[in-house]
Amino acid sequence: MDKTDQPPGGNSAETPKQKSERLKAARLEAERNKDARIEWANRKAAARRKVLNGDKP
């Protein structure tokens, strides 16, 4: 294995199990970030509707 095949900063190749775990963690983090952005957008939209409607319930 020459240096172009190695991951940056690593001396050994990543095992398939390590890769699966890393990708699973990345997917979970992306999903949490997506959910947080959706919640933030919903709160912002609710506040905007409240302001535009003049505090009508």
Protein Blocks (a to p, Z undefined) as FASTA:
>chain_A
ZZklpcehiabdcdfklmmmmmmmmmmmmmmmmmmmmmmmmmmmmmmmmmmnoopZZ
